[in-house]
């Protein structure tokens, strides 16, 4: 299994990236008006607010990974 570990890890990473793209694409596809308005509001936010949203998102993802593992 030692030789296959990097291949398996790369495949898992690519699957995760593909799922992220599918999920990220759902809102603009299904609700383009909501997506546009969200970005309009995002542009008006300060750097600190955007960083807080990013940090919160990363922590939520890490928590989910911890709970699933």
Backbone as a ProteinNet text record, in pm:
[ID]
protein_1_A
[PRIMARY]
XXXXXXXXXXXXXXXXXXXXXXXXXXXXXXXXXXXXXXXXXXXXXXXXXXXXXXXXXXXXXXXXXXXXX
[TERTIARY]
82.7	0	87	210.9	298.2	314.6	325	342.5	213.6	102.3	-26.2	-79.2	-23	-73.9	-76.5	30	22.6	-85.8	-106	-209.9	-348.2	-369.8	-499.2	-524.9	-420.9	-436.9	-467.8	-400	-426	-567.3	-611.9	-749	-850.4	-827.7	-918.4	-921.6	-805.7	-798.4	-872.9	-857.1	-927.1	-1078.4	-1120.5	-1263.8	-1319.2	-1246.7	-1290.9	-1299	-1201.2	-1200.3	-1317.2	-1342.6	-1455	-1588.4	-1605.2	-1728.7	-1743.8	-1632.2	-1637.5	-1686.5	-1634.4	-1676.2	-1824	-1871.9	-2013.7	-2100	-2064.4	-2142.3	-2135.9	-2016	-2001.1	-2080.1	-2095.8	-2167.2	-2318.3	-2369	-2513.7	-2587.7	-2536.2	-2606.5	-2614.9	-2503.3	-2517.9	-2604.3	-2606.7	-2689.3	-2837.6	-2867.9	-3008	-3065.9	-2984.9	-3032.6	-2936.9	-2929.6	-2831.8	-2853.6	-2977.3	-3004.6	-2951.7	-2972.4	-2921.6	-2768.9	-2708.5	-2563.6	-2508.1	-2571	-2526.1	-2538.8	-2650.9	-2672.2	-2573.1	-2543	-2445.6	-2309	-2269	-2139.7	-2141.9	-2255.4	-2267.7	-2245.3	-2302.8	-2284.5	-2141.5	-2083.1	-1946.8	-1846.9	-1869.5	-1780.6	-1781.2	-1893.3	-1905.9	-1844.2	-1812.9	-1756.5	-1609.9	-1564.1	-1423.7	-1339.7	-1208.7	-1117.7	-1133.9	-1151.5	-1166.8	-1289.4	-1399.8	-1522.5	-1505	-1439.5	-1418.1	-1325.7	-1222.4	-1131.2	-1204.7	-1294.9	-1371.6	-1460.1	-1522.6	-1605	-1518.5	-1400.3	-1309.3	-1263.4	-1227.7	-1184.8	-1297.2	-1416.8	-1532	-1557.5	-1546.6	-1566.3	-1461.1	-1335.8	-1228.5	-1248	-1284.7	-1305.7	-1423.5	-1529.3	-1644.7	-1603.8	-1522.6	-1473.9	-1386.1	-1296.5	-1211.3	-1292.9	-1393	-1480.1	-1553.8	-1604.9	-1674.8	-1581.3	-1459.2	-1361.2	-1331.1	-1317.2	-1289.9	-1405.7	-1528.6	-1644.6	-1662.5	-1631.2	-1645.5	-1537.1	-1415.2	-1304.2	-1327.6
-119.3	0	125.6	117.2	233.3	305.5	230.3	292.7	355.5	303.7	353.9	471.1	495.1	599.4	737	781.2	913.7	920.4	811	807.8	817.2	742.8	745.5	884.9	944.3	1077.5	1180.3	1171.2	1262.9	1245.2	1120.4	1095.3	1152.6	1134.9	1188.9	1340.7	1402.4	1547.8	1598.1	1529.9	1569.5	1551.4	1444.9	1424	1535.3	1570.7	1678.4	1810.5	1838.8	1962.5	1963.4	1850.5	1841.1	1864.3	1804.5	1825.2	1971	2034.5	2175.4	2259.6	2231.3	2305.8	2284.8	2161.6	2133.6	2210.7	2205.1	2273.7	2424.7	2477.6	2622.1	2668.1	2583.1	2620.6	2612.3	2549.1	2531	2662.8	2750.7	2875.7	2966	2993.1	3078.3	3014.4	2882	2815.8	2822.1	2791.8	2785	2920.7	3007.5	3135.9	3248.4	3280.8	3381.6	3519.1	3556.8	3686.1	3692.8	3587	3579.6	3582.9	3510.1	3506	3644.7	3714.4	3848.9	3946.3	3940.3	4029.9	3999.5	3872.5	3835.2	3894.6	3887.6	3945.5	4097.6	4156.5	4302.3	4343.9	4267.8	4296.5	4267	4161.2	4122.7	4231	4293.6	4399.9	4518.4	4542.4	4655.2	4627.4	4502.1	4466.7	4505.9	4527	4556.5	4429.8	4447.2	4333	4247.7	4311.3	4237.6	4148.2	4199.6	4120.3	4000.9	4023.4	3914.5	3809	3854.2	3758.7	3677	3741.9	3671.2	3564.4	3596.1	3498.4	3381.5	3411.9	3306.1	3218.7	3281.6	3206.6	3117.8	3171.9	3094.1	2975.1	2996.3	2888.3	2780	2820.3	2721.6	2642.7	2710.9	2641.8	2545.2	2585.4	2496.4	2372.8	2392.3	2278.7	2185.6	2242.8	2160.7	2083	2149.3	2080.4	1965.4	1989	1883.2	1767.1	1797.7	1691.4	1612.1	1682.3	1616	1523.8	1570.1	1490.4	1369.4	1385	1274.1	1169.7	1216	1123.6	1056.8
0	0	0	41	49.4	-82.4	-193.2	-323.7	-375	-332.7	-380.7	-298.9	-181.6	-91.8	-158.3	-227.9	-292.2	-399.9	-473.7	-577.1	-515	-407.9	-339.3	-281.5	-222.8	-165.2	-274.2	-388.7	-498.9	-551.3	-565.4	-610.4	-513.5	-384.2	-283.2	-288.8	-305.9	-316.4	-439.9	-551.7	-674.3	-662.2	-595.6	-571.9	-483.9	-378.3	-289.2	-365	-449.9	-528.4	-626.5	-690.2	-784.2	-713.1	-595.5	-518.6	-476.2	-439.3	-402.4	-520.9	-640.8	-758.9	-790.6	-774.9	-798.8	-699.7	-572.4	-469.2	-488.4	-517.3	-539.4	-661.5	-759.6	-880.6	-869.9	-765.9	-753.1	-731.7	-646.7	-616.7	-739.4	-810.2	-928.5	-1036.9	-1044.8	-1144.7	-1108	-981.6	-939.3	-900	-840.1	-789.6	-829.8	-958.6	-1001.5	-938.8	-914	-850.9	-708.7	-633.6	-495.8	-496.9	-588.9	-599.8	-631.2	-725.5	-763.7	-646.4	-575.5	-461.1	-348.4	-328.1	-226.2	-257.9	-383.4	-421.2	-413.3	-442.6	-429.4	-283.8	-190.7	-48.3	-4.5	-60.1	-24.7	-64.1	-177.1	-223.9	-127.9	-61.9	29.8	167.2	196.6	327.3	335.5	457	479.6	480.5	475.1	474.9	600.8	714.5	839.7	839.2	785.8	779.3	685.7	572.6	477	536.8	606.9	671.9	778.4	853.9	955.9	891.5	779.9	708.8	662.4	607.4	563.8	678.8	790.9	908.9	960.3	967.7	1014.3	922.7	793.6	697.4	713.8	730.3	749	877.9	986.8	1114	1106.4	1037.6	1020.1	940	836.1	757.7	838.5	919.3	1004.5	1107.6	1165	1261.7	1195	1074.8	1002.1	970.7	928.1	902.6	1030.3	1141.1	1268.6	1307.6	1291.4	1328.6	1237.5	1110	1015.5	1036.1	1066	1090.3	1221.3
[MASK]
+++++++++++++++++++++++++++++++++++++++++++++++++++++++++++++++++++++

